Amino acid sequence: MSIETIGSAKGPNDEKFWSTVREEFGIRSHPIYLNTGSLGLLPVQIADAVARYYRLYTAHGYEAQSSTTEQQSEVRRQLATFIGADEDEIAFTRNTTEAVTAVIDGIKLNPDDEVLTTTHEYPAVMQRWRRREGRFGIKIRTVNIPGPPDSPEQIVDLFRQAILERTKVIFFSHITRGPGLLYPAKALCQLAREHGLISAIDGAQVVGIHPLDLHDIGCDFYANSLHKWALAPAGCGVLYVRRDVQRQFWPRAGGSPPWDECVQGFELVEAVGTYAAPLRLAIGDALNLIRQIGFENIVARARMLSDYLKAELIKRPYVRMATSLSPYLSGAGLTTFAHQSCTGESVREGINRKQRFVTSDGWDGVADNTRVSTHFYNMKEEIDSFLSALDNLL
């Protein structure tokens, strides 16, 4: 039975529907995969699409790239609509880190200009900010955000109190990689506009699991990996740059022809020369699959599973939650916790290797937590197995 013939989901607990959807993935019973926040499982039909596109390139070479130009343009249009942007505001990248690196390198900053960020950012991204700080004399300063905070307003107030005269950029994760904290992105971007600042967002954990309208949020830059929650192949990402700031943005990439930048437009930030077009084409197939399942269904299912896991974890006296229980402060899909007396490393060692699960660290800049990522293709039984293994281990 295919997704096209199973009808509509009767809700996030419609196990018959979600079991059928799960069959679209080549999921093994063991180890139990709870790490979509690092890399999502690829539906079989998307993997088949990638293979089909590569066979086209194998048979036709450069002619295949020319013949799929309009199809790639349609994928760009679909993706722009999905994230609430215009097609001339987005560029394809390989992942969030590459997109953020383009932002870090491309924003015009003078020595002693300051970038205000947080203690919850992805280490690879912070390494790149620190590299620019060391080479060009800008200043990086972090706001200490509690994990979890009391309210979205507390996050905005902490940023407001931290802004100085030399502050030029506010950079933060929409949903943090570690504790799965949902930042009030629209309010923070409004705060940036009020102070004449640039707003740049790491959205790696958002697209495909959380509703997104970049025009409504009002950010200047937004970076995402489509191979986590959005069902796209590994090596697919997107960078959004608001049209009004594009002329002040100078990325390293030279783009592809035409070489006249006035004609070339925003595509100048994309990969130079030959690129993995079959992966880009498969983004369209992934977006079509999301539409078939129903994006609202996916969001509701993901939220239900993570809420179920959180509710069970807080019953255990040895657990300290790093993820907020509030839907206004937590992204669906990421649940992070710590054991009161065991290190996160020892918990993951026991769970992943000995109990046969796949989880990740939930480092939040302060504590070494354990992160569980549940997407719509996970089942309650898998969460129950994880909780039982955790009890047995500890």
C-alpha positions as CSV (number, residue, x, y, z in Angstrom):
1,M,0.0,0.0,0.0
2,S,1.5,3.3,-1.0
3,I,1.1,6.8,0.6
4,E,-1.1,7.9,-2.4
5,T,-3.7,5.3,-1.5
6,I,-3.9,5.3,2.3
7,G,-6.0,8.4,2.6
8,S,-5.6,11.0,5.3
9,A,-4.3,10.7,8.8
10,K,-7.0,10.6,11.5
11,G,-4.5,12.4,13.8
12,P,-1.1,12.0,15.3
13,N,-2.1,8.7,17.0
14,D,-3.4,7.0,13.9
15,E,-0.9,4.2,14.1
16,K,-2.3,2.4,11.0
17,F,-1.6,5.4,8.9
18,W,1.8,6.1,10.4
19,S,2.9,2.5,10.2
20,T,2.1,2.6,6.5
21,V,4.1,5.8,6.1
22,R,6.9,4.2,7.9
23,E,7.0,1.4,5.3
24,E,8.2,4.1,2.8
25,F,11.6,4.1,4.7
26,G,14.0,1.2,4.8
27,I,14.0,1.2,8.6
28,R,15.6,-1.7,10.5
29,S,14.2,-2.9,13.8
30,H,17.7,-2.5,15.4
31,P,19.4,-0.3,16.2
32,I,16.4,2.0,16.9
33,Y,17.1,5.3,15.2
34,L,16.5,8.3,17.4
35,N,18.9,10.8,15.8
36,T,17.1,12.7,13.0
37,G,18.6,15.9,14.5
38,S,21.9,14.8,13.0
39,L,20.7,13.2,9.8
40,G,17.2,12.1,8.8
41,L,16.4,8.8,7.4
42,L,15.9,8.9,3.6
43,P,12.6,7.5,2.2
44,V,13.2,4.7,-0.3
45,Q,11.4,6.6,-3.1
46,I,13.7,9.6,-2.6
47,A,16.8,7.4,-2.7
48,D,15.3,5.9,-5.9
49,A,14.8,9.4,-7.3
50,V,18.5,10.3,-6.7
51,A,19.6,7.1,-8.4
52,R,17.3,7.8,-11.4
53,Y,18.7,11.4,-11.7
54,Y,22.2,10.0,-11.6
55,R,21.4,7.5,-14.2
56,L,20.2,10.3,-16.4
57,Y,23.5,12.1,-15.9
58,T,25.4,8.9,-16.5
59,A,23.8,8.5,-19.9
60,H,23.7,12.1,-21.0
61,G,26.5,14.0,-19.2
62,Y,26.3,17.7,-19.4
63,E,23.2,17.5,-21.7
64,A,21.3,16.2,-18.6
65,Q,22.2,19.3,-16.7
66,S,21.0,21.5,-19.5
67,S,17.8,19.5,-19.9
68,T,16.9,19.7,-16.2
69,T,17.4,23.5,-15.9
70,E,13.7,24.2,-15.8
71,Q,13.1,21.3,-13.4
72,Q,15.7,22.7,-11.0
73,S,14.1,26.1,-11.3
74,E,10.8,24.6,-10.3
75,V,12.4,22.9,-7.3
76,R,13.7,26.3,-6.3
77,R,10.2,27.8,-6.6
78,Q,8.7,25.0,-4.5
79,L,11.4,25.3,-1.8
80,A,11.0,29.1,-1.6
81,T,7.2,28.7,-1.2
82,F,7.7,26.1,1.5
83,I,9.9,28.3,3.7
84,G,8.0,31.6,3.0
85,A,10.6,33.3,0.7
86,D,10.9,34.4,-2.9
87,E,12.9,32.3,-5.3
88,D,15.5,35.0,-5.9
89,E,16.2,35.1,-2.1
90,I,17.4,31.5,-1.7
91,A,20.5,29.6,-2.8
92,F,21.2,25.9,-2.6
93,T,24.0,24.8,-0.3
94,R,25.3,21.5,0.9
95,N,24.2,22.0,4.5
96,T,23.6,24.6,7.2
97,T,27.3,25.0,8.2
98,E,28.2,25.9,4.6
99,A,25.3,28.3,4.4
100,V,26.2,29.9,7.7
101,T,29.9,30.1,6.7
102,A,28.8,32.1,3.6
103,V,26.9,34.5,6.0
104,I,29.9,34.8,8.3
105,D,32.3,35.5,5.5
106,G,29.9,37.7,3.5
107,I,28.5,40.2,6.1
108,K,30.4,43.5,6.0
109,L,31.9,44.1,9.4
110,N,34.7,46.4,10.5
111,P,37.3,45.7,13.2
112,D,35.7,45.9,16.7
113,D,32.2,45.5,15.3
114,E,30.4,43.0,17.5
115,V,28.4,39.9,16.8
116,L,26.0,39.0,19.6
117,T,25.2,35.3,19.9
118,T,24.4,32.7,22.5
119,T,25.9,29.8,24.6
120,H,23.7,27.3,22.7
121,E,25.2,27.6,19.2
122,Y,26.6,24.7,17.1
123,P,30.4,24.3,17.8
124,A,31.3,24.2,14.1
125,V,29.5,27.4,13.5
126,M,31.1,29.1,16.5
127,Q,34.5,28.0,15.2
128,R,33.9,29.9,12.0
129,W,32.8,33.0,13.9
130,R,35.9,32.8,16.1
131,R,38.1,32.4,13.0
132,R,36.8,35.6,11.6
133,E,37.3,37.2,15.0
134,G,40.9,36.1,15.0
135,R,41.7,37.2,11.4
136,F,39.8,40.4,11.1
137,G,39.4,41.8,14.6
138,I,35.6,41.6,15.0
139,K,34.3,40.8,18.5
140,I,32.1,37.8,19.4
141,R,30.1,38.0,22.6
142,T,27.6,35.4,23.9
143,V,24.4,35.8,25.8
144,N,24.0,33.2,28.5
145,I,20.5,31.7,27.9
146,P,19.2,29.4,30.7
147,G,18.5,25.8,29.7
148,P,15.6,25.9,29.7
149,P,14.5,29.5,30.0
150,D,11.4,30.7,31.8
151,S,9.7,32.3,28.8
152,P,10.2,33.6,25.3
153,E,10.2,37.1,26.8
154,Q,13.1,36.2,29.0
155,I,15.2,35.4,25.9
156,V,14.3,38.7,24.2
157,D,15.1,40.6,27.4
158,L,18.5,39.0,27.8
159,F,19.3,40.0,24.2
160,R,18.0,43.5,24.7
161,Q,20.1,44.0,27.8
162,A,23.2,42.7,26.0
163,I,23.1,45.0,23.0
164,L,25.9,47.6,22.9
165,E,26.7,50.5,20.7
166,R,29.3,48.4,18.8
167,T,26.8,45.5,18.3
168,K,26.1,45.0,14.6
169,V,24.7,41.4,14.3
170,I,22.4,39.2,16.3
171,F,23.1,35.5,15.5
172,F,21.1,32.7,17.1
173,S,19.6,29.2,16.4
174,H,15.9,29.1,15.7
175,I,15.7,25.7,17.4
176,T,18.9,24.9,19.2
177,R,20.9,21.8,18.3
178,G,21.4,20.7,21.9
179,P,18.4,21.3,24.2
180,G,15.9,21.8,21.3
181,L,15.1,25.3,22.6
182,L,12.7,27.2,20.4
183,Y,13.8,30.8,20.2
184,P,11.3,33.6,19.6
185,A,12.7,34.3,16.2
186,K,10.2,36.9,15.1
187,A,10.6,39.0,18.3
188,L,14.4,38.8,18.1
189,C,14.4,40.0,14.5
190,Q,12.1,42.8,15.4
191,L,14.5,43.7,18.2
192,A,17.3,43.7,15.7
193,R,15.5,46.1,13.4
194,E,14.7,48.4,16.2
195,H,18.4,48.8,16.9
196,G,19.5,48.8,13.2
197,L,21.2,45.4,13.5
198,I,21.5,42.5,11.1
199,S,19.6,39.3,12.1
200,A,21.1,35.9,11.1
201,I,19.6,32.6,12.1
202,D,20.8,29.0,12.1
203,G,17.7,27.1,11.2
204,A,19.2,23.6,10.9
205,Q,16.5,22.0,13.1
206,V,13.5,23.7,11.6
207,V,12.6,23.0,8.0
208,G,10.4,20.0,7.7
209,I,9.2,19.8,11.3
210,H,8.3,23.4,12.3
211,P,6.1,25.9,10.3
212,L,8.3,28.5,8.7
213,D,7.5,31.8,7.0
214,L,10.8,33.8,6.6
215,H,9.0,36.9,5.3
216,D,6.9,36.9,8.5
217,I,9.8,36.3,10.8
218,G,11.6,39.3,9.1
219,C,15.2,38.0,9.4
220,D,18.0,39.0,7.1
221,F,19.7,35.6,6.8
222,Y,18.5,32.1,7.4
223,A,20.5,28.8,6.9
224,N,19.1,25.3,6.9
225,S,20.0,21.6,6.2
226,L,17.2,19.9,4.3
227,H,18.7,16.4,5.0
228,K,17.5,16.4,8.6
229,W,13.8,16.8,9.0
230,A,12.8,17.6,5.4
231,L,13.4,14.1,3.9
232,A,16.0,15.4,1.3
233,P,19.3,13.5,0.6
234,A,22.5,14.2,2.5
235,G,24.2,17.2,1.0
236,C,21.2,19.4,0.6
237,G,20.8,22.8,2.3
238,V,19.5,26.2,1.6
239,L,20.5,29.8,2.4
240,Y,18.0,32.7,2.5
241,V,19.2,36.3,2.2
242,R,16.5,39.0,2.3
243,R,16.4,40.9,-1.0
244,D,17.0,44.2,0.7
245,V,20.3,43.2,2.1
246,Q,21.7,41.2,-0.8
247,R,23.7,44.1,-2.2
248,Q,25.5,44.5,1.1
249,F,26.4,40.8,1.2
250,W,29.7,39.6,-0.2
251,P,30.1,35.8,-0.1
252,R,33.2,33.9,-1.1
253,A,31.7,31.9,-3.8
254,G,31.8,33.1,-7.4
255,G,28.6,31.4,-8.5
256,S,27.9,30.2,-12.0
257,P,27.4,32.1,-15.3
258,P,26.3,34.7,-16.3
259,W,29.4,36.4,-14.9
260,D,27.9,39.9,-14.9
261,E,26.8,40.1,-11.2
262,C,24.0,42.6,-12.1
263,V,22.5,39.8,-14.3
264,Q,23.7,36.9,-12.2
265,G,21.7,38.0,-9.1
266,F,21.6,36.0,-5.9
267,E,22.9,32.8,-7.6
268,L,26.4,34.2,-7.2
269,V,26.5,32.6,-3.7
270,E,25.9,29.1,-5.0
271,A,28.6,26.5,-5.7
272,V,31.1,27.2,-8.4
273,G,31.0,25.1,-11.5
274,T,29.8,21.5,-11.5
275,Y,27.5,20.5,-8.6
276,A,25.4,17.5,-7.5
277,A,22.3,18.4,-9.5
278,P,20.6,15.0,-8.8
279,L,20.6,15.9,-5.1
280,R,19.0,19.2,-5.8
281,L,16.4,17.6,-8.1
282,A,15.5,15.2,-5.3
283,I,14.6,18.1,-3.0
284,G,11.5,18.5,-5.2
285,D,10.6,14.8,-4.7
286,A,11.0,15.2,-0.9
287,L,8.7,18.3,-0.9
288,N,6.1,16.3,-2.9
289,L,6.3,13.5,-0.4
290,I,5.8,16.0,2.5
291,R,2.7,17.3,0.7
292,Q,1.3,13.8,0.2
293,I,1.7,13.0,3.9
294,G,0.5,16.4,4.9
295,F,2.9,18.9,6.6
296,E,0.3,19.6,9.3
297,N,0.1,15.9,10.0
298,I,3.9,15.6,10.2
299,V,4.2,18.5,12.7
300,A,1.4,17.2,14.9
301,R,2.9,13.7,14.9
302,A,6.4,14.9,15.7
303,R,5.0,17.1,18.5
304,M,3.0,14.2,20.0
305,L,6.0,11.8,20.1
306,S,8.3,14.3,21.7
307,D,5.6,15.3,24.2
308,Y,5.1,11.7,25.1
309,L,8.8,11.2,25.6
310,K,9.1,14.3,27.8
311,A,6.1,13.2,29.9
312,E,7.7,9.8,30.5
313,L,11.1,11.2,31.3
314,I,10.0,13.6,33.9
315,K,8.5,10.7,35.9
316,R,12.0,9.4,36.5
317,P,13.6,10.9,39.5
318,Y,17.1,10.5,38.1
319,V,16.4,12.7,35.0
320,R,17.0,16.5,34.7
321,M,15.3,17.9,31.6
322,A,17.3,20.4,29.5
323,T,14.4,20.7,27.0
324,S,11.5,22.9,28.0
325,L,8.1,21.2,28.5
326,S,6.4,24.3,27.0
327,P,5.5,24.1,23.2
328,Y,6.4,27.8,23.1
329,L,10.0,27.1,24.1
330,S,10.7,23.7,22.6
331,G,10.9,22.5,19.0
332,A,9.0,19.3,18.1
333,G,11.4,16.4,17.7
334,L,14.3,17.2,20.0
335,T,14.3,16.0,23.6
336,T,17.4,16.5,25.7
337,F,18.1,15.4,29.3
338,A,20.8,14.6,31.8
339,H,21.2,12.0,34.4
340,Q,21.7,13.5,37.9
341,S,24.8,11.4,38.6
342,C,26.0,9.9,35.4
343,T,27.8,11.8,32.6
344,G,26.1,12.2,29.2
345,E,28.9,10.2,27.6
346,S,28.4,7.2,29.8
347,V,24.6,7.3,29.2
348,R,25.1,7.4,25.5
349,E,27.8,4.7,25.6
350,G,25.4,2.4,27.4
351,I,22.3,3.2,25.3
352,N,23.9,3.3,21.9
353,R,26.4,0.5,22.1
354,K,25.0,-1.9,24.7
355,Q,21.3,-1.3,24.2
356,R,21.4,-0.7,20.4
357,F,19.9,2.7,20.0
358,V,21.2,5.7,18.0
359,T,21.1,9.0,19.9
360,S,23.3,12.0,20.1
361,D,24.9,14.4,22.6
362,G,22.9,17.4,23.6
363,W,25.7,19.8,24.4
364,D,24.2,23.2,25.1
365,G,27.4,25.1,25.8
366,V,27.3,24.2,29.5
367,A,26.3,20.6,30.1
368,D,26.9,17.3,28.3
369,N,23.4,16.0,27.9
370,T,21.8,13.2,25.9
371,R,19.6,14.1,22.9
372,V,16.8,12.0,21.5
373,S,15.4,13.0,18.1
374,T,12.0,11.6,17.2
375,H,10.4,12.2,13.8
376,F,7.0,11.1,12.4
377,Y,8.4,7.8,11.3
378,N,9.3,6.8,14.8
379,M,6.7,4.7,16.8
380,K,5.6,4.9,20.5
381,E,6.9,1.4,20.9
382,E,10.4,2.6,20.1
383,I,10.2,5.3,22.7
384,D,9.0,2.8,25.3
385,S,11.9,0.5,24.4
386,F,14.3,3.5,24.9
387,L,12.8,4.3,28.2
388,S,13.0,0.7,29.4
389,A,16.7,0.5,28.3
390,L,17.4,3.7,30.1
391,D,15.9,2.4,33.3
392,N,17.8,-0.9,33.0
393,L,21.1,0.9,32.3
394,L,20.9,3.4,35.1
